[in-house]
Amino acid sequence: MNYYSITPRSRIKIRALAKAFRQEFGIDNVLYVPIVELLDKCSLRYQGFNYEILPDSSFENNVHASINNDTGHISIRESVFERASEGAGRDRMTIAHEIGHYVIHFVEKTELTITHVKPKTYRDPEWQAKCFAGELMVNYDLTKAMGVEEIEKKCGVTNDAALVQFNSFH
């Protein structure tokens, strides 16, 4: 079985990357990240960033969105985009995750390598994108004193995502 591996990054480094991204887009003091609107803003800011909304039937059952590792093109399941537009935390996080892949691989110009050994967590591109999404959607500086339920409500994320971020803070 093949795996992807990437330059190692800690949560602290990814938090700094998400913070820089927030500053770049003028949302550094915003609790509820307008993730759907960020897709279009990324298209304007990053040359080569593009995405498309595709019918659900275009995806395998367990795939909600994906990124082409060669081009950076993001494909999003139509139902995921619609629910994210309506504020569904899981779907908002899915889009943030794909933006995370793009930022890490294409903005930061981090190369993926193929390996036959499962990478350590800090070298796993999926973990890094998931971590970026959490740090983007739940700003440490604005939420470090909040409880899980308050994070969930004010940031528009799921209880599970709020708990992961809360635990990473404490």
KOLVOVEX-160560 format. One record per residue: x, y, z of N, C-alpha, C in turn. Coordinates in pm, whole numbers, plus 50000, padded with zeros to 5 digits. Layout:
! KOLVOVEX-160560
<<X,Y,Z>,<X,Y,Z>,<X,Y,Z>>,
...
END
This chain:
! KOLVOVEX-160560
<<50084,49882,50000>,<50000,50000,50000>,<50089,50125,50000>>,
<<50048,50224,49922>,<50121,50350,49917>,<50058,50454,50009>>,
<<50144,50536,50065>,<50102,50647,50152>,<50170,50773,50102>>,
<<50112,50887,50139>,<50177,51014,50114>,<50243,51060,50243>>,
<<50356,51125,50227>,<50427,51185,50340>,<50461,51328,50301>>,
<<50479,51412,50401>,<50501,51554,50378>,<50601,51606,50482>>,
<<50655,51723,50457>,<50746,51787,50552>,<50679,51791,50689>>,
<<50751,51753,50794>,<50688,51752,50927>,<50649,51891,50975>>,
<<50532,51896,51041>,<50484,52021,51103>,<50415,51985,51233>>,
<<50437,52066,51333>,<50367,52050,51461>,<50235,52127,51456>>,
<<50149,52100,51551>,<50024,52176,51562>,<50055,52324,51580>>,
<<50158,52358,51655>,<50194,52498,51678>,<50231,52566,51546>>,
<<50306,52497,51461>,<50342,52554,51330>,<50219,52568,51241>>,
<<50131,52470,51246>,<50009,52477,51165>,<49917,52587,51218>>,
<<49913,52603,51350>,<49835,52712,51409>,<49885,52847,51356>>,
<<50018,52863,51350>,<50076,52987,51298>,<50041,53007,51151>>,
<<50040,52898,51074>,<50003,52905,50933>,<49857,52947,50918>>,
<<49768,52889,50998>,<49626,52926,50994>,<49608,53071,51038>>,
<<49684,53113,51136>,<49675,53253,51182>,<49718,53348,51071>>,
<<49825,53316,51002>,<49872,53399,50891>,<49767,53403,50780>>,
<<49705,53289,50753>,<49599,53283,50652>,<49483,53373,50693>>,
<<49442,53366,50818>,<49333,53450,50868>,<49369,53598,50851>>,
<<49492,53634,50885>,<49535,53773,50872>,<49533,53817,50725>>,
<<49580,53729,50637>,<49584,53759,50494>,<49445,53792,50440>>,
<<49344,53726,50494>,<49208,53746,50446>,<49124,53839,50536>>,
<<49191,53900,50633>,<49122,53997,50718>,<49018,53939,50811>>,
<<49037,53813,50851>,<48941,53749,50941>,<49008,53705,51071>>,
<<49118,53771,51107>,<49192,53729,51226>,<49114,53749,51355>>,
<<49017,53838,51359>,<48937,53859,51479>,<48792,53816,51462>>,
<<48769,53722,51372>,<48635,53673,51342>,<48619,53534,51403>>,
<<48513,53515,51481>,<48487,53383,51539>,<48428,53287,51436>>,
<<48329,53331,51359>,<48260,53245,51263>,<48319,53270,51124>>,
<<48405,53181,51082>,<48475,53196,50954>,<48378,53174,50838>>,
<<48369,53270,50745>,<48281,53255,50629>,<48347,53166,50523>>,
<<48352,53037,50552>,<48433,52944,50473>,<48389,52934,50328>>,
<<48259,52939,50301>,<48212,52929,50162>,<48259,53051,50083>>,
<<48250,53169,50143>,<48295,53291,50077>,<48447,53290,50056>>,
<<48518,53222,50145>,<48664,53214,50131>,<48706,53139,50005>>,
<<48623,53049,49957>,<48656,52978,49833>,<48677,53078,49719>>,
<<48584,53171,49704>,<48597,53271,49597>,<48712,53368,49625>>,
<<48732,53402,49751>,<48843,53493,49786>,<48977,53426,49758>>,
<<48986,53295,49782>,<49109,53222,49750>,<49132,53222,49599>>,
<<49023,53209,49522>,<49035,53212,49376>,<49093,53344,49327>>,
<<49057,53452,49395>,<49109,53584,49358>,<49251,53606,49407>>,
<<49285,53550,49521>,<49414,53574,49584>,<49525,53483,49530>>,
<<49493,53357,49510>,<49595,53259,49472>,<49579,53220,49325>>,
<<49679,53255,49247>,<49678,53215,49107>,<49680,53063,49100>>,
<<49588,53006,49027>,<49581,52861,49014>,<49481,52796,49108>>,
<<49432,52870,49208>,<49331,52812,49297>,<49199,52808,49223>>,
<<49139,52692,49217>,<49005,52682,49160>,<48932,52564,49222>>,
<<48802,52573,49217>,<48719,52469,49275>,<48593,52454,49191>>,
<<48528,52342,49208>,<48400,52320,49142>,<48309,52240,49233>>,
<<48182,52266,49217>,<48078,52194,49290>,<48023,52089,49193>>,
<<48028,51964,49233>,<47985,51855,49145>,<47867,51780,49206>>,
<<47786,51717,49122>,<47676,51636,49175>,<47730,51527,49267>>,
<<47652,51493,49367>,<47693,51390,49462>,<47730,51259,49393>>,
<<47664,51230,49283>,<47689,51105,49211>,<47829,51099,49150>>,
<<47900,51212,49147>,<48036,51215,49093>,<48139,51163,49192>>,
<<48098,51139,49316>,<48190,51099,49422>,<48159,50959,49472>>,
<<48262,50893,49522>,<48240,50767,49593>,<48165,50801,49721>>,
<<48094,50704,49777>,<48007,50728,49892>,<48072,50802,50008>>,
<<48194,50768,50043>,<48256,50827,50161>,<48342,50949,50130>>,
<<48340,51000,50009>,<48419,51116,49971>,<48328,51238,49966>>,
<<48364,51340,50044>,<48284,51462,50052>,<48342,51574,49968>>,
<<48473,51571,49952>,<48544,51670,49870>,<48683,51613,49846>>,
<<48753,51668,49748>,<48887,51619,49720>,<48969,51728,49652>>,
<<49099,51708,49655>,<49190,51799,49587>,<49279,51717,49495>>,
<<49306,51769,49378>,<49399,51705,49287>,<49539,51744,49332>>,
<<49619,51647,49372>,<49752,51674,49426>,<49848,51734,49324>>,
<<49817,51721,49196>,<49904,51776,49092>,<49867,51919,49055>>,
<<49736,51948,49053>,<49692,52079,49006>,<49638,52170,49117>>,
<<49596,52112,49228>,<49536,52189,49335>,<49387,52214,49316>>,
<<49330,52159,49210>,<49187,52176,49182>,<49105,52104,49289>>,
<<49012,52178,49350>,<48928,52122,49455>,<48790,52089,49398>>,
<<48742,51970,49428>,<48607,51927,49390>,<48527,51907,49519>>,
<<48407,51964,49521>,<48322,51958,49640>,<48187,51898,49602>>,
<<48144,51803,49681>,<48013,51741,49663>,<47905,51849,49680>>,
<<47807,51851,49590>,<47703,51953,49591>,<47630,51961,49726>>,
<<47596,51847,49784>,<47524,51849,49912>,<47611,51905,50024>>,
<<47741,51881,50018>,<47833,51936,50118>,<47837,52088,50105>>,
<<47849,52137,49982>,<47852,52282,49960>,<47723,52347,50009>>,
<<47610,52286,49977>,<47480,52341,50019>,<47468,52346,50171>>,
<<47505,52236,50237>,<47496,52233,50384>,<47595,52331,50447>>,
<<47714,52342,50390>,<47813,52439,50441>,<47757,52581,50427>>,
<<47691,52607,50316>,<47630,52738,50293>,<47521,52768,50395>>,
<<47459,52662,50447>,<47353,52677,50548>,<47409,52675,50690>>,
<<47542,52655,50704>,<47605,52662,50836>,<47634,52530,50902>>,
<<47621,52418,50832>,<47649,52287,50892>,<47798,52273,50923>>,
<<47829,52253,51050>,<47968,52250,51096>,<48056,52148,51027>>,
<<48007,52027,51010>,<48087,51922,50947>,<48125,51959,50804>>,
<<48030,52014,50733>,<48053,52047,50592>,<48140,52173,50580>>,
<<48124,52266,50672>,<48213,52383,50675>,<48358,52337,50698>>,
<<48374,52239,50788>,<48508,52187,50818>,<48565,52112,50697>>,
<<48480,52043,50622>,<48525,51973,50501>,<48588,52071,50403>>,
<<48524,52183,50382>,<48578,52284,50289>,<48707,52343,50345>>,
<<48710,52370,50476>,<48832,52422,50539>,<48947,52323,50523>>,
<<48917,52195,50532>,<49016,52089,50516>,<49079,52094,50376>>,
<<48996,52108,50274>,<49049,52114,50137>,<49129,52242,50115>>,
<<49083,52353,50170>,<49163,52476,50164>,<49296,52454,50233>>,
<<49294,52381,50344>,<49418,52348,50415>,<49515,52272,50327>>,
<<49465,52172,50256>,<49552,52100,50161>,<49614,52198,50062>>,
<<49532,52286,50007>,<49582,52380,49907>,<49690,52470,49967>>,
<<49663,52527,50082>,<49760,52618,50145>,<49890,52546,50175>>,
<<49881,52429,50232>,<50001,52353,50271>,<50081,52309,50148>>,
<<50014,52258,50046>,<50084,52202,49930>,<50123,52305,49825>>,
<<50034,52402,49802>,<50058,52492,49690>,<50103,52631,49732>>,
<<50049,52686,49838>,<50094,52818,49885>,<50229,52803,49955>>,
<<50238,52705,50044>,<50363,52680,50116>,<50463,52599,50032>>,
<<50418,52552,49918>,<50501,52474,49825>,<50568,52353,49893>>,
<<50484,52279,49965>,<50530,52159,50033>,<50507,52039,49943>>,
<<50612,51965,49919>,<50604,51851,49828>,<50556,51725,49898>>,
<<50470,51652,49830>,<50426,51521,49877>,<50523,51416,49826>>,
<<50553,51319,49908>,<50632,51206,49862>,<50552,51079,49887>>,
<<50574,50981,49803>,<50506,50853,49818>,<50598,50760,49894>>,
<<50540,50689,49991>,<50616,50595,50072>,<50532,50468,50090>>,
<<50599,50361,50126>,<50529,50235,50150>,<50503,50214,50298>>,
<<50548,50309,50378>,<50531,50302,50523>,<50439,50416,50566>>,
<<50342,50383,50650>,<50251,50487,50698>,<50332,50594,50771>>,
<<50314,50722,50733>,<50395,50827,50794>,<50354,50856,50939>>,
<<50447,50910,51015>,<50416,50958,51149>,<50308,51065,51134>>,
<<50230,51085,51236>,<50119,51180,51230>,<50162,51316,51179>>,
<<50271,51370,51232>,<50315,51504,51196>,<50366,51513,51052>>,
<<50381,51399,50982>,<50419,51396,50841>,<50302,51357,50750>>,
<<50187,51332,50810>,<50069,51287,50736>,<49995,51410,50679>>,
<<49984,51420,50545>,<49917,51536,50487>,<49769,51547,50526>>,
<<49705,51434,50552>,<49565,51438,50596>,<49555,51497,50736>>,
<<49643,51455,50825>,<49642,51513,50959>,<49672,51662,50953>>,
<<49770,51701,50872>,<49804,51843,50864>,<49687,51926,50811>>,
<<49617,51877,50710>,<49502,51951,50656>,<49389,51955,50758>>,
<<49369,51846,50830>,<49266,51842,50934>,<49301,51939,51046>>,
<<49426,51941,51084>,<49473,52033,51188>,<49457,52178,51142>>,
<<49495,52207,51017>,<49479,52342,50962>,<49333,52383,50967>>,
<<49244,52293,50925>,<49101,52324,50925>,<49053,52359,51066>>,
<<49094,52281,51163>,<49054,52308,51301>,<49107,52441,51350>>,
<<49233,52470,51320>,<49294,52595,51364>,<49236,52715,51290>>,
<<49198,52695,51164>,<49135,52802,51088>,<48995,52833,51142>>,
<<48918,52729,51164>,<48779,52747,51204>,<48763,52785,51352>>,
<<48860,52747,51434>,<48856,52777,51577>,<48986,52848,51614>>,
<<48981,52980,51611>,<49097,53063,51637>,<49139,53051,51783>>,
<<49259,53003,51805>,<49312,52982,51940>,<49302,53109,52024>>,
<<49349,53221,51970>,<49352,53345,52047>,<49213,53392,52090>>,
<<49112,53364,52011>,<48977,53409,52042>,<48898,53309,52126>>,
<<48942,53183,52130>,<48860,53080,52194>,<48928,53005,52307>>,
<<49052,53036,52337>,<49126,52957,52437>,<49061,52959,52575>>,
<<48982,53060,52606>,<48915,53068,52736>,<48771,53017,52732>>,
<<48726,52972,52616>,<48588,52925,52601>,<48576,52776,52633>>,
<<48453,52735,52664>,<48422,52593,52679>,<48385,52533,52545>>,
<<48370,52403,52542>,<48342,52330,52418>,<48212,52377,52353>>,
<<48106,52388,52430>,<47975,52427,52373>,<47980,52568,52317>>,
<<48050,52657,52384>,<48061,52794,52337>,<48140,52800,52205>>,
<<48247,52722,52198>,<48325,52714,52073>,<48237,52662,51960>>,
<<48165,52554,51988>,<48077,52493,51887>,<47978,52596,51832>>,
<<47914,52668,51920>,<47810,52763,51882>,<47868,52885,51810>>,
<<47970,52946,51868>,<48022,53072,51815>,<48106,53054,51688>>,
<<48169,52937,51674>,<48255,52914,51557>,<48185,52834,51447>>,
<<48068,52779,51477>,<47994,52706,51375>,<48059,52575,51336>>,
<<48109,52503,51437>,<48172,52373,51412>,<48095,52267,51490>>,
<<48124,52142,51463>,<48059,52033,51536>,<48113,52026,51678>>,
<<48040,51955,51762>,<48085,51934,51899>,<48219,51860,51899>>,
<<48233,51761,51811>,<48360,51686,51804>,<48476,51778,51767>>,
<<48457,51866,51669>,<48564,51958,51628>,<48597,52055,51740>>,
<<48493,52105,51808>,<48515,52197,51920>,<48593,52127,52031>>,
<<48561,52001,52056>,<48630,51923,52160>,<48777,51900,52125>>,
<<48804,51867,51999>,<48943,51847,51955>,<49023,51974,51977>>,
<<48967,52087,51934>,<49038,52214,51950>,<49054,52249,52098>>,
<<48949,52232,52176>,<48954,52260,52319>,<49066,52178,52384>>,
<<49069,52050,52352>,<49172,51962,52410>,<49313,52001,52364>>,
<<49325,52052,52243>,<49458,52092,52195>,<49505,52220,52266>>,
<<49411,52297,52319>,<49445,52420,52389>,<49486,52394,52534>>,
<<49435,52284,52592>,<49452,52263,52737>,<49537,52143,52766>>,
END
